[in-house]
């Protein structure tokens, strides 16, 4: 019995029918590369019929990108799945793979060749589409990673089995654990706080159905530091409302992050003290805008601590490693202020003996704080506007335009809206400054903070004056709370300086406070007090301030000239 191969070899018509039904386009050429066989698939693929190509050179029907330069079969001896572009009769371009081998006679002489072609155009298109889709997904993932990495909170997601499926760069920074080490692990293996066993916020959300839960805990972060962390959990729900897992935010609320912390004296935020609603609103705004580069306008009465807000914004920003430059615009005449801000070149004015950079240049990469900005002249305002808008400026006496990467924070105790209406302040500069307004309350408006603030300030002042451990009596605190504080926090500091200098014991009593707080008429001498009492107070103030007359005068609530006159009068050396 003959096998199938023998039947096909001995039956030419059967062999041709077999090859016509093959999945690939197939043709045979003689040693001169003329087509001697052209199957049905070759006709459908190329658009050329057998009658058009039989007996003619293969190029008459096969128009591949490589055929015009050399024949891959006759030059190389064979081809194995070579990817080429084939142009059909009607001009379409197809992506195909070609395989071929030479045909030899019994003596090994080349008598022709056979080539089969597989159309992979649709496959290539799908691959390209998948690749483009993959690139799009990768781009979205990079964007998502960049967005999550820019968020101040660490972000991680967990699935229904409590395994971590996403871990942001900020989460890496907070925990000290790389995303590659966190992904796929149970969240308790990575976070490892006391909440994992006792009070997991994610579990609480899933059990109660609430939209969000927050818990405070401690984590051991990078370098072994213990961090105060807020864990905020939000359930992940599908379109049916079924839980798919949770997103957990890790918010660093330790002192280093600038968030509110609770020390011995109460609530402290980036050096500022307060737990009143008014101050908490200030803290929230500072925390939210610190990381951006937007300009900020800090307003409020004199002595409320506007520079402390500016320093907090700088400290909590990415610019904190660069300089913080502060300048009081009301303290200098216009010509000197312009030079102080923008710098000057040699010979720009009388006394300009050499080039000098200004505060803008000194603050490169950091923050420039312009206190009392309402006191600037129209000319200075115009130059500041240009700098804020374009980051460009010129030194006094120089034509060269310079640039600086500096964040600007302005402050004033005046009503700038009225100043604009009166024509004393540029409206365009006002709106450039007031991108983010922060209004500080007066001390009377935050009276609940006075005991906390006074205790905090007293600790610092007493330590600096060599009297650590000095405390306020409850009656002295009551007197502080009752005072009207026209000078705000600055006046409170001066009052405590006075008390630290003059209090004879370990506790500050009401009578140790400045006379204006005790109800006495005279500022420096209570009614009926004799000369010996005033001599004692001056002597104590000098002793507690290392004989520094300037600091002693400030503690006594008098200027230096008055102190010198009294020292001379009483023979105090």
Secondary structure by P-SEA (a helix, b strand, c coil): cccaaaaaaacaaaaaaaaaacccbbbbbccccccccccaaaaaacccccccccccccccccccccccccccccccccccbbbbbbbcccbbbbbbbbbbbbbbccccccccbbbbbbbaaaaaaaaaaaaaaaaaaaaaaaaaaaaaaaccbbbbbbccccccccccaaaaaaacccccccccccccccccccccccccaaaaaaaccccbbbbbbccccccccccbbbbbbbbbbccccccccbbbbbbbccccccccccccccccccccccccaaaaaaaaaaaacccccbbbbbbbcccccaaaaaaaaaaacccccbbbbbbccccccaaaaaaaaccccccccccccbbbbccccccccbbbbbcccccccaaaaaaaaaaaaccccccccccbbbbbbbbbbbbbccaaaaaaaaccccaaaaaaaacbbbbbbcccccccaaaaaaaaaaaaaaaaaccccccccaaaaaaaaaccccccaaaaaaaaaaaaacccccccccccccccccccccccccccccaaaaaaaaaaaaaaacccaaaaaaaacccaaaaaaaaaaaccc
